Amino acid sequence: MTHSTVDCVALAIRNAPGVVIHTGDFKIDQTPVGGAPFDLHSFAKYGNEGVLALFSDSTNVERPDLTPSERAVVPRIEELCRSRRGG
């Protein structure tokens, strides 16, 4: 899982009727600032097996297009830090 928050995880729970996936809050970011990219292949594997239920956060689902990577804010943060006066 990737997100702007630390240590995001997802659970794939196998039980007699099938697989249930709980993602919590996540963002598909292929260039995350602090770690490995979103593991889309693992999600595809579960999808190919069949998923009984998916419990997932849907923040901003109504917005078109992709949300940019968190890396997009790095240049502005660096600029603000360089321009800071004093200590």
Contact map, one row per residue, 1 for C-alpha under 8 A:
111000011100000000000000011100000000111000000000000000000000000000000000000000000000000
111100010000000000000000011110010001110000000000000000000000000000000000000000000000000
111111010000000000000000111110010000000000000000000000000000000000000000000000000000000
011111000000000000000000001000000000000000000000000000000000000000000100000000000000000
001111110000000000000000000000000000000000000000000000000000000000000000000000000000000
001111110000000000000000000000000000000000000000000000000000000000000000000000000000000
000011111000000000000000000000000000000000000000000000000000000000000000000000000000000
111011111100000000000001110000000000000000000000000000000000000000000000000000000000000
100000111110000000000011000000000000000000000000000000000000000000000000000000000000000
100000011111000000001111000000000000000000000000000000000000000000000000000000000000000
000000001111100000001110000000000000000000000000000000000000000000000000000000000000000
000000000111110000111100000000000000000000000000000000000000000000000000000000000000000
000000000011111000111000000000000000000000000000000000000000000000000000000000000000000
000000000001111101110000000000000000000000000000000000000000000000000000000000000000000
000000000000111111110000000000000000000000000000000000000000000000000000000000000000000
000000000000011111000000000000000000000000000000000000000000000000000000000000000000000
000000000000001111100000000000000000000000000000000100000000000000000000000000000000000
000000000000011111110000000000000000000000000000011100000000000000000000000000000000000
000000000001111011111000000000000000000000000100011110000000000000000000000000000000000
000000000001111001111100000000000000000000000000001111100000000000000000000000000000000
000000000111100000111110000000000000000000000000001011100000000000000000000000000000000
000000000111000000011111000000000000000000000000000001110000000000000000000000000000000
000000001110000000001111110000000000000000000000000001111000000000000000000000000000000
000000011100000000000111110000000000000000000000000000111000000000000000000000000000000
001000010000000000000011111000000000000000000000000000011100000000000000000000000000000
111000010000000000000011111100000000000000000000000000001000000000000000000000000000000
111100000000000000000000111110000000000000000000000000000000000000000000000000000000000
111000000000000000000000011111000000110000000000000000000000000000000000000000000000000
011000000000000000000000001111110000110000000000000000000000000000011000000000000000000
000000000000000000000000000111110000110000000000000000000000000000001000000000000000000
000000000000000000000000000011111001100000000000000000000000000000001010000000000000000
011000000000000000000000000011111111100000000000000000000000000000001110000000000000000
000000000000000000000000000000111110000000000000000000000000000000000110000000000000000
000000000000000000000000000000011111000000000000000000000000000000000000000000000000000
000000000000000000000000000000011111100000000000000000000000000000000000000000000000000
010000000000000000000000000000110111110000000000000000000000000000000000000000000000000
110000000000000000000000000111110011111000000000000000000000000000000000000000000000000
110000000000000000000000000111000001111100000000000000000000000000000000000000000000000
100000000000000000000000000000000000111111100000000000000000000000000000000000000000000
000000000000000000000000000000000000011111110000000000000000000000000000000000000000000
000000000000000000000000000000000000001111111000000000000000000000000000000000000000000
000000000000000000000000000000000000001111111100000000000000000000000000000000000000000
000000000000000000000000000000000000001111111110000000000000000000000000000000000000000
000000000000000000000000000000000000000111111111000000000000000000000000000000000000000
000000000000000000000000000000000000000011111111100000000000000000000000000000000000000
000000000000000000100000000000000000000001111111111000000000000000000000000000000000000
000000000000000000000000000000000000000000111111111000000000000000000000000000000000000
000000000000000000000000000000000000000000011111110000000000000000000000000000000000000
000000000000000000000000000000000000000000001111111000000000000000000000000000000000000
000000000000000001100000000000000000000000000111111100000000000000000000000000000000000
000000000000000001111000000000000000000000000110111111000000000000000000000000000000000
000000000000000011110000000000000000000000000000011111000000000000000000000000000000000
000000000000000000111000000000000000000000000000001111100000000000000000000000000000000
000000000000000000011110000000000000000000000000001111110000000000000000000000000000000
000000000000000000011111000000000000000000000000000011111000000000000000000000000000000
000000000000000000000111100000000000000000000000000001111100000000000000000000000000000
000000000000000000000011110000000000000000000000000000111110000000000000000000000000000
000000000000000000000000100000000000000000000000000000011111100000000000000000000000000
000000000000000000000000000000000000000000000000000000001111100000000000000000000000000
000000000000000000000000000000000000000000000000000000000111111000000000000000000000000
000000000000000000000000000000000000000000000000000000000111111100000000000000000000000
000000000000000000000000000000000000000000000000000000000001111100000000000000000000000
000000000000000000000000000000000000000000000000000000000001111110000000000000000000000
000000000000000000000000000000000000000000000000000000000000111111000000000000000000000
000000000000000000000000000000000000000000000000000000000000001111100000000000000000000
000000000000000000000000000000000000000000000000000000000000000111110000000000000000000
000000000000000000000000000000000000000000000000000000000000000011111000000000000000000
000000000000000000000000000010000000000000000000000000000000000001111111000000000000000
000000000000000000000000000011110000000000000000000000000000000000111111000000000000000
000100000000000000000000000000011000000000000000000000000000000000011111110000000000000
000000000000000000000000000000111000000000000000000000000000000000011111110000000000000
000000000000000000000000000000000000000000000000000000000000000000011111111000000000000
000000000000000000000000000000000000000000000000000000000000000000000111111110000000000
000000000000000000000000000000000000000000000000000000000000000000000111111111000000000
000000000000000000000000000000000000000000000000000000000000000000000001111111100000000
000000000000000000000000000000000000000000000000000000000000000000000000111111110000000
000000000000000000000000000000000000000000000000000000000000000000000000111111111000000
000000000000000000000000000000000000000000000000000000000000000000000000011111111100000
000000000000000000000000000000000000000000000000000000000000000000000000001111111110000
000000000000000000000000000000000000000000000000000000000000000000000000000111111111000
000000000000000000000000000000000000000000000000000000000000000000000000000011111111000
000000000000000000000000000000000000000000000000000000000000000000000000000001111111000
000000000000000000000000000000000000000000000000000000000000000000000000000000111111100
000000000000000000000000000000000000000000000000000000000000000000000000000000011111110
000000000000000000000000000000000000000000000000000000000000000000000000000000000011111
000000000000000000000000000000000000000000000000000000000000000000000000000000000001111
000000000000000000000000000000000000000000000000000000000000000000000000000000000000111
